[in-house]
C-alpha cells in the first residue's frame, strides 16, 4: 500500500522555524515528484512547493519564496520542507503528495495521486 506520512508540524511563534518531513512507505520515492500543499480553514488547498524526482527542479509559491526550502533524501525515502521566518498566515494543515514522474514537478493538486494525512502548523504568539 502506497502511503505518505507527514511529521514535524506544531505551534511556533512568528519568525520561528519548523521542518516538515514526508516519509514514504510501500514504495520508493526515486521516480516520484513530491509536492507540499497547505489548506487553511475556509480556503482552498494551495500548492506551496514541489521537487522533481531527482531534486534537480523545484518550485515555490510567491508567498513562501525565500523563506521555505524543499529538499529530498531518496536514500531515506523522505522529502523535507524547511520553513523559516514563519508568519501567522502560514497557519494551515500541510500535506505532501506524490506523483509518478521523472520530469519536473507541479504545484497543482490534480497532478498528484498519493496523499498524506496532513500535519498542523500553527504560527501564533
C-alpha positions in Angstrom: 0.0 0.0 0.0 1.4 3.4 -1.0 1.5 5.7 2.0 2.9 9.1 2.8 3.3 10.3 6.4 3.9 13.9 7.3 5.5 14.9 10.6 7.1 18.0 12.2 4.2 20.3 12.5 3.4 22.2 15.7 2.9 25.5 17.3 5.6 28.1 16.6 5.9 31.9 17.2 6.1 34.3 14.3 9.6 34.4 13.0 10.3 30.9 14.1 11.1 27.8 12.0 9.9 24.3 11.5 11.0 21.4 9.4 8.3 19.2 8.0 9.1 15.6 6.8 7.3 13.4 4.4 8.2 9.8 4.6 7.1 7.2 2.1 6.2 3.6 2.8 5.2 0.8 0.4 7.1 2.4 -2.4 10.3 4.2 -3.1 10.4 7.9 -4.0 13.1 7.7 -6.6 10.7 8.1 -9.5 8.2 10.3 -7.9 7.9 14.1 -7.9 6.7 15.4 -4.5 4.6 18.4 -3.7 3.8 20.2 -0.5 0.4 21.7 -0.1 -1.4 23.6 2.6 -5.0 24.3 3.5 -6.2 26.9 5.9 -9.8 26.8 7.3 -12.3 28.1 4.7 -9.6 28.2 2.0 -8.7 26.1 -1.0 -5.7 23.8 -0.9 -2.7 25.7 -2.1 0.5 24.4 -3.7 3.4 25.6 -1.6 6.4 23.9 -3.2 7.4 20.9 -5.2 10.5 19.0 -6.2 11.3 16.7 -9.1 12.2 13.0 -8.6 16.0 13.6 -8.5 15.8 17.0 -6.9 17.0 18.9 -9.9 13.9 21.1 -10.2 12.0 22.9 -7.6 9.2 25.5 -7.5 7.7 27.7 -4.8 4.6 29.8 -4.3 5.4 33.5 -4.3 4.1 33.7 -0.7 6.9 31.4 0.6 9.8 32.2 -1.7 13.0 33.0 0.2 11.5 31.5 3.4 10.8 27.9 2.6 13.2 25.3 1.2 12.2 21.9 -0.2 14.7 19.1 -0.3 14.8 15.3 -0.6 16.9 12.4 0.6 15.9 9.5 -1.6 18.2 7.2 0.4 15.9 7.9 3.4 12.8 7.9 1.2 11.9 11.2 2.7 11.2 14.8 1.5 11.6 17.8 3.7 10.1 21.3 3.8 12.3 23.7 5.8 10.1 26.7 6.9 11.8 29.8 8.2 10.5 33.3 9.2 7.1 31.8 9.7 4.1 34.2 9.6 0.6 33.8 11.1 -0.7 33.5 7.5 1.3 30.3 7.2 -1.0 28.6 9.6 -2.6 25.6 7.9 -2.7 21.9 7.6 0.3 20.9 5.4 0.1 17.9 3.1 2.7 16.1 1.0 1.7 14.3 -2.2 3.5 12.1 -4.7 3.2 11.8 -8.5 4.9 9.1 -10.6 7.0 11.3 -12.8 10.7 11.6 -13.7 10.5 15.1 -15.1 9.8 18.3 -13.3 7.1 18.8 -10.7 3.8 20.7 -10.3 2.0 22.7 -7.6 -1.3 21.6 -9.0 -3.3 19.2 -6.8 -4.7 17.1 -9.6 -1.2 16.2 -10.7 -0.7 14.0 -7.6 -2.4 10.7 -6.8 -0.8 9.7 -3.4 -1.5 12.0 -0.4 -0.5 12.1 3.2 -2.9 12.7 6.1 -1.5 16.2 6.8 0.2 17.9 9.8 -1.0 21.0 11.5 1.2 24.1 11.5 0.1 27.0 13.7 2.0 30.3 13.8 0.9 32.4 16.7 2.3 34.4 19.6 
